[in-house]
Amino acid sequence: MISLSNLRPPHGAIKRKKRLGRGDSSGHGSTSGRGQKGQKARAGGNVSPYFEGGQMPLYRRLPKRGFKNIFKIEYSIINIRDLAKRFKASDIVDPDILKKMGLIKKGPVKLLGDGEIDFPLIVKVDKFSKKAKEKIEAAGGRVEVV
């Protein structure tokens, strides 16, 4: 009977490891399958995957386009419909609570006006759209900048 204690791979499934540098008669002696001389024959010698034999590499041949603004602020976006689903009337919503609930991951938060809300909320975020502010205030809540 077969059980976990006596499982074995089928015959011929396990191949022996190639033992290099164990004499010429082994078939893998002397240069150990590395050929003769050259960078790849040396100890620790290997080329990076994008090395093109000294030719100007592709990443340097291609033109660089555009501009990368290193000061750009990436906002975590949240919509009013997300708040309407998860909060009750007169709750205080701030980035820490949004993070705990899993609505945002990191960074400053921007509130957008997609969706409807019919109860008041106090929302404290880094930025908000005009439409979002109007909808929150129309429902009797207020929006504050953190």
C-alpha positions in Angstrom: 0.0 0.0 0.0 1.2 3.5 -0.8 1.4 6.1 1.9 3.3 9.3 2.5 6.0 7.4 4.4 7.0 5.2 1.4 6.5 7.4 -1.6 9.3 7.3 -4.2 9.9 8.9 -7.5 9.6 6.6 -10.5 12.7 4.8 -11.8 14.9 7.1 -13.9 13.3 10.4 -12.6 16.3 11.3 -10.4 19.5 12.1 -12.3 22.9 12.2 -10.7 24.6 15.5 -10.2 27.4 16.3 -12.8 30.6 16.2 -10.8 33.2 18.6 -12.3 36.9 18.5 -12.1 37.3 14.9 -10.9 39.9 13.7 -13.4 40.1 13.5 -17.2 38.5 10.0 -17.4 35.3 11.3 -15.8 34.6 13.3 -19.0 34.4 16.6 -17.0 38.0 17.0 -15.9 40.6 19.6 -16.7 38.5 22.6 -17.8 35.3 21.2 -16.2 33.1 22.0 -19.2 34.0 25.7 -19.3 36.0 25.6 -22.5 39.4 27.3 -22.7 40.3 30.8 -21.5 38.0 33.8 -21.7 35.9 35.6 -19.2 33.5 32.8 -18.6 36.3 30.3 -17.9 37.6 32.3 -15.0 36.5 31.9 -11.4 33.6 34.3 -10.6 33.8 35.4 -14.2 30.4 36.0 -15.9 28.8 38.7 -17.9 25.6 40.5 -17.0 22.5 39.5 -19.0 22.4 42.9 -20.8 26.1 42.8 -21.8 26.4 42.8 -25.6 30.1 41.9 -26.0 31.3 45.5 -25.9 28.9 46.7 -28.5 27.0 49.9 -27.3 24.1 48.3 -25.3 20.5 48.7 -26.3 19.6 50.8 -23.2 22.2 53.4 -24.3 21.4 53.3 -28.0 17.7 54.2 -27.5 16.7 57.8 -27.1 15.6 59.0 -23.8 12.3 60.9 -24.0 10.3 63.1 -21.7 10.8 64.5 -18.3 10.6 62.8 -14.9 9.6 65.2 -12.1 11.3 64.0 -9.0 9.2 66.3 -6.8 5.8 64.9 -8.0 3.5 64.1 -5.2 1.6 60.8 -5.7 -1.8 61.0 -4.0 -3.9 58.0 -2.8 -7.3 58.5 -4.4 -10.5 58.0 -2.6 -14.1 58.7 -3.8 -17.2 59.7 -1.9 -18.9 56.4 -2.8 -16.1 54.6 -0.8 -16.9 56.7 2.2 -20.7 56.3 1.9 -20.3 52.5 1.9 -18.1 52.2 5.0 -18.9 55.1 7.4 -21.9 56.1 9.4 -23.3 59.6 10.0 -21.1 62.2 11.8 -18.0 59.9 11.7 -14.5 61.5 11.5 -12.6 60.3 8.5 -8.8 60.9 8.4 -5.8 59.2 6.7 -5.1 56.9 9.7 -8.6 55.5 9.7 -8.6 55.0 5.9 -5.2 53.1 6.2 -6.6 50.8 9.0 -9.7 50.0 6.8 -7.5 49.2 3.8 -8.8 51.9 1.6 -5.4 53.5 1.0 -1.9 52.1 1.3 0.4 55.2 1.8 1.0 58.8 1.0 -1.2 61.9 1.1 -4.9 61.4 0.3 -7.1 63.2 -2.2 -10.9 63.0 -2.1 -12.8 63.0 -5.4 -16.5 63.5 -5.9 -17.5 60.2 -7.6 -20.7 58.8 -6.0 -23.4 60.2 -3.7 -23.7 60.7 0.1 -26.8 61.5 2.1 -25.4 61.8 5.7 -22.9 64.2 7.3 -19.2 63.3 7.6 -16.2 65.2 8.9 -13.4 64.4 6.4 -9.8 65.4 7.1 -7.6 64.8 4.0 -4.6 66.5 2.2 -6.5 67.6 -0.9 -10.1 67.4 -2.3 -11.9 68.3 -5.5 -14.4 71.1 -5.7 -17.2 68.6 -6.5 -16.3 66.4 -3.5 -16.4 69.4 -1.1 -19.8 70.5 -2.5 -21.3 67.0 -2.0 -20.0 66.6 1.6 -21.2 70.1 2.6 -24.6 69.5 0.9 -25.0 66.4 3.1 -24.3 68.5 6.2 -20.7 67.5 6.7 -17.4 69.4 6.4 -14.1 69.0 4.7 -10.8 70.0 6.4 -7.2 70.0 5.1 -4.8 68.0 7.2 
